[in-house]
Amino acid sequence: MRRFAAMSDPLVDPMMDGAIVDCLVVGGGPAGLTAALYLARYHLDVLVLDAGDSRAALIPLSRNHAGYPEGITGTDLLARMGQQAMLYGAQILPARVDALAREDDGFIATAGARHWRARSVLLATGVINNRPTMPKPLHDDALARGLIRYCPICDGYEVTDKRVGVIGTGDHGVREALFLRSYTADLALIAPDGRHDLDPAQRHQLQDAGILVVEGTTPVYEIAGGGITVGGRVYDSLYPALGSQIRSELAGPVGVEMAGGGCLAVDSHQRTNVPGLYAAGDVVLGLDQISHAMGEGGVAATTMRNDLAKRQSLFRAVPEPVKAAAQ
Ligand SMILES: Cc1cc2nc3c(=O)[nH]c(=O)nc-3n(C[C@H](O)[C@H](O)[C@H](O)COP(=O)(O)OP(=O)(O)OC[C@H]3O[C@@H](n4cnc5c(N)ncnc54)[C@H](O)[C@@H]3O)c2cc1C
């Protein structure tokens, strides 16, 4: 007989402060919302706490997300995913979790003065791209117009044979520039603060690939000339290659092991080393893409369900009329 909290029980309404839920999902991006959909359809009660700044929300129009031949905006995709998860009973609350702790055989998450208890938790908190130094309104305007782009895998196709600059240096900058070279021959690697950190071998590599190395002055950006200008040169798009901050801060205090670059380490079923705690999406080392985040969300949800089933029966109660008929 199933003993987990039921959504219909007002005493354990997951929207209520201090409630106990089967599954708490921290983060309402593609990874977290896919997991929430699966978990709700496994008849588990699921609460998503989301701070509301998914990287996907920055996508003006995604053209590489399968199933949308005319493209889909990030905000539209997130809204559809949220609706779909809620259709099956997932609850989504705007809240930034500021602490996660273990208690008994579960977890307690707090956001300001509020707290929620959960038997299992999925961290789907994503990453934040480091931005080039420029005023925020200029950055946001350029991003919306496709003058600044963050994901060559996603939208390199859109800059085919265009004038492109990569803002970056070192290994990361060189790698990104070489990747983009298969989309365009008009490519420059721009030193983010005026000075490159490139060894002679890297300079040769760039030269051989026909990539211009721009340095000497701190870049000043302006939307002008039908594109975005840096040091008098007009680009159709700039790709910052400045790394990112992994939103893994909730994981450290509960003892989660880290993988490369500060991402959370998981097994092939999205389990962290902490029993009952899972991770999916960009916060885990892997391809930072919507499809990948969704895939990991589905795997994580299924593992959460199966692990919960080992701890307690998830069998549904026999409906009363059937019970009565059998007697
Ligand atoms: C400009 C841009 C364009 C892109 N274009 C594409 C594209 O065309 N195709 C593609 O496949 N990918 C694209 N991507 C990448 C894609 O957006 C990400 O891979 C995807 O959003 C990752 O999903 P996620 O759920 O792991 O993380 P996110 O979407 O970043 O969601 C994480 C969520 O967790 C929440 N959160 C974080 N910390 C907390 C906390 N403590 N408490 C509560 N909530 C928290 C955040 O508010 C956020 O809502 C693009 C990215 C950018 C920036």
The ligand as an ORCA input file, in Angstrom:
! r2SCAN-3c Opt
* xyz 0 1
  C      21.411     32.731    -25.411
  C      21.285     31.230    -25.306
  C      20.784     30.513    -26.381
  C      20.657     29.136    -26.309
  N      20.114     28.478    -27.375
  C      19.901     27.143    -27.293
  C      19.305     26.434    -28.387
  O      18.906     27.013    -29.396
  N      19.184     25.086    -28.268
  C      19.595     24.398    -27.149
  O      19.450     23.178    -27.103
  N      20.143     25.051    -26.097
  C      20.303     26.395    -26.137
  N      20.880     27.061    -25.074
  C      21.288     26.277    -23.884
  C      20.056     25.951    -23.010
  O      19.383     27.137    -22.681
  C      20.491     25.224    -21.741
  O      21.282     24.097    -22.068
  C      19.276     24.778    -20.932
  O      18.486     25.877    -20.569
  C      19.725     24.016    -19.680
  O      18.598     23.646    -18.945
  P      18.684     23.449    -17.352
  O      17.311     23.073    -16.934
  O      19.824     22.566    -17.007
  O      19.096     24.875    -16.768
  P      18.354     26.277    -16.894
  O      17.504     26.337    -18.102
  O      19.381     27.333    -16.744
  O      17.370     26.292    -15.648
  C      17.865     26.310    -14.337
  C      16.771     26.871    -13.450
  O      17.156     26.686    -12.090
  C      16.778     27.845    -11.365
  N      17.605     27.918    -10.151
  C      18.952     28.032    -10.044
  N      19.319     28.049     -8.747
  C      18.163     27.962     -8.039
  C      17.868     27.935     -6.649
  N      18.840     28.011     -5.729
  N      16.578     27.851     -6.250
  C      15.579     27.765     -7.168
  N      15.801     27.776     -8.504
  C      17.083     27.869     -8.925
  C      17.030     28.987    -12.320
  O      16.290     30.128    -11.940
  C      16.554     28.366    -13.641
  O      15.191     28.650    -13.866
  C      21.048     28.445    -25.118
  C      21.548     29.171    -24.035
  C      21.677     30.536    -24.123
  C      22.208     31.308    -22.939
*
